[in-house]
Amino acid sequence: MTFRLLLLLVHLQAILIPILIGIKSINRFKQIRFPLLPPFAFISLGLASMFEMFDHTTTNWIYVDHSSIYNWLFYSFLSIGLSFFTISVAKKQSIITSNILLIIGAIFSYWFLGKSTTLLFQVLISILLILQLWSRFKDWVIFIYPITGVIFTTFFGMLLSSSGEQIWHVFIGPSGTISVLAFYSVLKRSRKKEIIST
């Protein structure tokens, strides 16, 4: 198995697993305020990974820190997916409005203010997501997301950028997938709790 094939496989799993979970989630989580949103959230994360993979095909599968249409689509769908999770469980209209504004900010800031500003919006979206999911479910599994989806992916990305060693690229996609599985687990566990309590 060549290294490039391994890279392709880790990217494909980062696309397929969220999309399949999204399809599986349709009409499944009726215990939350907006049960239609989690499937779209999972699918958006899968699409984000797909656009990241498309971006890599333009750089011969070598990670390059640059701006491009595919990179923009990656950040846009990532913002949409994470915000949809937050909105799906939010009880306050202010949280919903804030997330919608953050999505708009993340999408438009990429071209007008630069990728670093988009990353700031991503941080704010992630903080709101963690706070809302914790407030709603009080499930420790939620904290897998900041560990794998934020800390690990950032750490491996920094190693990749600083060293140029493409082996670190292999760990980024699976770290994101673990976050997706954590989101699904939180929703599934909350559904079981609801069934038991009724």
Residue, then its C-alpha position, 0 to 999 in steps of 0.5 A: m500500500t503506497f502512502r498516497l493510497l493511505l492518504l486517500l483512504v483516510h480522506l474517504q473515511a472522513i467523507l463517508i462516515p459523517i454522510l452515512i451517520g447523517i443518513k442514519s440520523i434522519n428522523r432519529f433524534k426527536q428528543i431535541r428541539f430541531p431533529l431535522l438539523p443533525p442529519f444535515a450537520f453530519i452531511s455538512l461535515g462529510l462535504a467539508s472533508m470532501f472539499e478538503m480532499f478536492d483541495h489536496t488534488t490541486t496540490n498533488w496530495i501535499y498539504v499546503d497552507h493556502s487559500s482556494i475555492y475548495n479550502w473556502l468550501f471546506y471551512s464553510f461546510l465545517s462552520i455550517g455543520l458545527s453550527f447546525f448541531t448547536i442550533s438543533v439543541a439551542k433553547k434560546q433564540s439568541i443562540i440561534t441568531s448568534n450561530i447564524l451570524l457566525i456562519i455568515g461571518a465564517i463564510f464571508s470573512y475567508w475572502f474579505l478578511g483572510k483565513s485567520t479571521t475565519l479560524l477565529f469564527q471557527v473557535l467561537i462556533s466550537i465554544l458555543l457548540i460545546l457549551q450548548l451540548w453540555s448544557r443540554f445533555k451533561d454528557w462527558v463524551i462531548f469533550i471528545y470533540p475539543i480534544t480530537g476535533v480541535i486540539f489533535t487536528t490543530f496539533f497534527g496540522m502544526l506538525l505537518s506545517s512545521s516539519g513538512e512530513q506528510i505522515w502527520h497528514v494521515f492523523i488529521g482526518p481520523s481525529g475529525t471522524i472521532s469527533v463526528l462519532a462523539f456527536y452521534s454518541v451524545l445524541k444517541r445516548s440522550r435518546k436512550k435516556e429519554i426512552i428509559s425515563t418515559 
